[in-house]
Amino acid sequence: MSSATLFSRASPSRVGRVCEVSELPLVKCPFCNVDSMIVERTCKKQDNFNRKFYRCLRGQISGAQCKFFMWQGEYAVWLVKEGVLHAWTDCNAQRTQVEVPDSVNASMGGVNDTIEKMRSELKEAMSTIRVAGIILVTVVVVFVAMNAMK
């Protein structure tokens, strides 16, 4: 594994802005000799509007731009090659370790309840379909058997 071992779950969107959670682990820049971190950004240019990319934070702080730049897909593949991620599911595993604000947990309670209700309704519907299938097969078998007796 390279020097890309230090994880960070949040980075400033711009210097002085509120931190947001990154979709992928943020690591130390492999090109800089200083402790500069990779940050997640969203492109505002028309050609790639709202496309996420990752770059070194060094250019924002010191003015000396680092050459590290990757689009989200390239960055994810690079993280796997560097041994930081073993699969896409590692991203979710990292997120579960982040402290979630109470307001988010409260709103997620409703979502979790809705998911459980939908799961229960789906299970009930599948049971009904299974019974209907058994009845249909039984009717067809009886019909075929009656026609065979004629």
Phi, psi and chi 1 to 4 in degrees:
 res  aa     phi    psi   chi1   chi2   chi3   chi4
   1 MET       -  144.6 -176.5  162.4   22.2      -
   2 SER   -83.3 -164.9   74.8      -      -      -
   3 SER   -71.5   -1.2   63.0      -      -      -
   4 ALA   -84.1   68.2      -      -      -      -
   5 THR  -118.9  -17.7   55.3      -      -      -
   6 LEU   -83.3  122.0  178.4   63.5      -      -
   7 PHE   -93.9  146.4  -74.7   88.0      -      -
   8 SER  -138.6  135.2  172.0      -      -      -
   9 ARG   -97.3   -9.3  -64.2  -51.5  -58.5  156.4
  10 ALA  -142.7  152.0      -      -      -      -
  11 SER  -147.5  152.0   66.5      -      -      -
  12 PRO   -69.2  132.8   20.6  -26.5      -      -
  13 SER   -66.2  -41.1  179.5      -      -      -
  14 ARG  -144.0  156.9  -68.5  -82.4 -178.0 -117.6
  15 VAL   -57.1  126.0  176.2      -      -      -
  16 GLY    92.5   -5.4      -      -      -      -
  17 ARG   -90.7  165.1  -95.8 -156.4 -158.7  162.8
  18 VAL   -68.9  142.7  177.9      -      -      -
  19 CYS   -74.8  148.0  -67.3      -      -      -
  20 GLU  -126.9  156.0  -65.7 -179.2   20.6      -
  21 VAL   -79.2  134.0  174.5      -      -      -
  22 SER   -83.7  151.5  171.6      -      -      -
  23 GLU   -76.7  -25.7  -68.3 -174.1   15.5      -
  24 LEU  -123.9  158.1  -66.5  169.4      -      -
  25 PRO   -60.6  140.5  -20.0   29.5      -      -
  26 LEU  -103.0  130.5  -56.3  174.6      -      -
  27 VAL  -123.5  174.9  -62.3      -      -      -
  28 LYS   -68.6  146.4  -75.2 -173.5  177.5 -177.2
  29 CYS   -67.3  129.8  178.2      -      -      -
  30 PRO   -75.6  -14.2   27.5  -33.5      -      -
  31 PHE   -96.0  -25.5  -61.3  126.0      -      -
  32 CYS   -90.7  143.0  -65.5      -      -      -
  33 ASN   -86.0   -7.0  -68.0  -30.6      -      -
  34 VAL   -96.3  173.4  -65.7      -      -      -
  35 ASP   -82.7   58.5  -72.3  -24.0      -      -
  36 SER   -91.7  138.5 -174.3      -      -      -
  37 MET  -100.7  154.0  -64.0  -62.1  -66.0      -
  38 ILE   -80.4  139.1  -58.9  -58.6      -      -
  39 VAL  -124.0  152.9  -67.2      -      -      -
  40 GLU   -94.8  135.1  179.1 -177.8  -87.6      -
  41 ARG  -132.9  164.0  -62.1  -74.5 -175.7 -104.7
  42 THR  -119.2  126.5  -57.2      -      -      -
  43 CYS   -68.3  136.4 -173.6      -      -      -
  44 LYS  -109.2   -1.8  -60.0  -59.5  177.3 -164.6
  45 LYS   -74.5  147.6  -67.0 -179.3 -178.5  176.9
  46 GLN   -58.2  -41.5 -173.7  175.4    4.2      -
  47 ASP   -63.1  -32.8  -68.5  -12.4      -      -
  48 ASN  -127.5   34.3  -68.8  -58.9      -      -
  49 PHE   -55.2  130.5 -170.7   72.2      -      -
  50 ASN    67.4   11.3  -81.4  -17.5      -      -
  51 ARG   -83.3  133.1 -172.7  175.1  178.1 -167.7
  52 LYS   -84.8  142.6  -65.7 -161.7  178.7 -170.4
  53 PHE  -140.9  165.8   64.2   91.4      -      -
  54 TYR  -126.6  134.5  -64.6   79.6      -      -
  55 ARG  -146.6  167.8   61.9  176.9  -69.8 -111.3
  56 CYS   -76.5  139.2  179.4      -      -      -
  57 LEU   -73.5  -17.7 -176.3   59.7      -      -
  58 ARG   -53.2  -40.3 -177.5  174.8  171.7 -149.0
  59 GLY   -63.5  -32.1      -      -      -      -
  60 GLN   -73.6  -35.8  -79.6 -173.1  -39.0      -
  61 ILE   -85.6  -48.2  -63.4  172.4      -      -
  62 SER   -99.9  -16.9   67.7      -      -      -
  63 GLY    88.2  -15.7      -      -      -      -
  64 ALA   -88.2   99.7      -      -      -      -
  65 GLN   -67.0  130.3 -174.0   65.1   43.8      -
  66 CYS   -85.8  153.1  173.7      -      -      -
  67 LYS   -84.5   -3.0   65.1 -179.8 -177.7  176.2
  68 PHE   -70.3  121.2 -173.6   90.0      -      -
  69 PHE  -155.8  128.7  175.5   92.5      -      -
  70 MET  -147.3  141.0  -69.6 -175.3 -171.3      -
  71 TRP   -70.4  162.9  -66.5  108.8      -      -
  72 GLN   -54.3  -47.3 -171.4  173.2   43.0      -
  73 GLY   -62.2  -43.5      -      -      -      -
  74 GLU   -63.3  -40.6  -63.2  167.2  -36.2      -
  75 TYR   -64.8  -41.5 -177.8   66.4      -      -
  76 ALA   -62.4  -44.0      -      -      -      -
  77 VAL   -63.3  -43.0  169.7      -      -      -
  78 TRP   -60.2  -42.5  179.2   78.5      -      -
  79 LEU   -61.4  -39.4  -72.0  172.5      -      -
  80 VAL   -65.9  -45.8  170.5      -      -      -
  81 LYS   -62.3  -34.3  -74.9 -179.3 -179.7  177.0
  82 GLU   -79.4   -7.6  -67.9  -63.9  -50.0      -
  83 GLY    84.5    9.0      -      -      -      -
  84 VAL   -76.9  -41.0  176.8      -      -      -
  85 LEU  -113.4  139.1  -75.6  180.0      -      -
  86 HIS   -97.2  -21.9  -61.4  -73.9      -      -
  87 ALA  -169.1  170.3      -      -      -      -
  88 TRP   -59.0  -29.9  -81.1   95.3      -      -
  89 THR   -64.7  -21.2   55.4      -      -      -
  90 ASP   -60.8  -30.2  -79.3   -1.0      -      -
  91 CYS   -61.0  -45.6  -59.5      -      -      -
  92 ASN   -66.1  -36.6  -65.9  -28.3      -      -
  93 ALA   -63.8  -38.2      -      -      -      -
  94 GLN   -66.5  -38.6  -71.6  -65.7  -34.2      -
  95 ARG   -63.4  -32.9  -76.0 -172.5 -175.8  162.5
  96 THR   -67.4  -18.8   59.6      -      -      -
  97 GLN   -86.0  -10.6  -64.1  173.3    4.0      -
  98 VAL   -79.7  137.4  175.1      -      -      -
  99 GLU   -70.0  124.5 -170.7  173.1  -43.9      -
 100 VAL   -98.8  132.2  178.8      -      -      -
 101 PRO   -60.8  150.1  -18.9   27.8      -      -
 102 ASP   -58.0  -36.6  -69.2  -22.1      -      -
 103 SER   -63.1  -36.7   60.6      -      -      -
 104 VAL   -70.1  -44.4  172.8      -      -      -
 105 ASN   -58.9  -40.8  -81.6  -28.1      -      -
 106 ALA   -63.3  -43.9      -      -      -      -
 107 SER   -71.2  -30.4   66.9      -      -      -
 108 MET   -70.8  -25.4  -71.0  -55.2  -67.8      -
 109 GLY   -57.7  -43.8      -      -      -      -
 110 GLY   -64.1  -39.1      -      -      -      -
 111 VAL   -65.9  -46.0  170.4      -      -      -
 112 ASN   -61.8  -39.6  -69.9  -25.2      -      -
 113 ASP   -63.1  -42.3  -67.7  -17.2      -      -
 114 THR   -63.7  -42.0  -57.5      -      -      -
 115 ILE   -62.5  -44.6  -70.4  171.2      -      -
 116 GLU   -63.1  -39.0  -75.4  -55.0  -46.1      -
 117 LYS   -64.3  -44.6 -178.8 -179.1  175.4 -171.6
 118 MET   -64.3  -40.2  -69.2  173.0   70.4      -
 119 ARG   -61.7  -41.8 -172.1  175.1  -73.5  150.6
 120 SER   -65.7  -43.8  175.0      -      -      -
 121 GLU   -63.8  -39.3  -70.1  172.3   -4.6      -
 122 LEU   -65.6  -42.1 -178.0   59.8      -      -
 123 LYS   -61.1  -41.9 -165.1  173.1 -175.4  178.9
 124 GLU   -64.9  -43.4 -171.6  177.1  -44.4      -
 125 ALA   -63.7  -40.4      -      -      -      -
 126 MET   -64.7  -37.7  -71.2  172.8   60.9      -
 127 SER   -64.3  -42.7  178.5      -      -      -
 128 THR   -63.1  -42.3  -57.2      -      -      -
 129 ILE   -64.3  -40.5  -69.2  169.6      -      -
 130 ARG   -61.7  -45.6 -172.0  177.1  -51.9  120.7
 131 VAL   -63.7  -43.4  169.4      -      -      -
 132 ALA   -62.2  -38.9      -      -      -      -
 133 GLY   -63.8  -42.4      -      -      -      -
 134 ILE   -63.8  -42.8  -69.3  169.9      -      -
 135 ILE   -63.0  -44.2  -68.6  170.7      -      -
 136 LEU   -61.4  -46.0  179.1   63.7      -      -
 137 VAL   -62.4  -41.8  167.7      -      -      -
 138 THR   -61.2  -45.2  -55.8      -      -      -
 139 VAL   -61.9  -43.7  167.7      -      -      -
 140 VAL   -63.6  -43.8  168.3      -      -      -
 141 VAL   -62.0  -44.6  167.7      -      -      -
 142 VAL   -63.5  -42.6  168.4      -      -      -
 143 PHE   -61.9  -46.7  178.5   74.9      -      -
 144 VAL   -63.7  -41.1  168.6      -      -      -
 145 ALA   -65.3  -39.4      -      -      -      -
 146 MET   -67.4  -40.1  -69.3 -178.8   89.2      -
 147 ASN   -69.3  -30.4  -77.9  -24.0      -      -
 148 ALA   -72.2  -27.5      -      -      -      -
 149 MET   -77.6  -20.0  -64.9  173.6  100.3      -
 150 LYS   -73.1      -  -71.2 -176.3 -175.3 -179.4
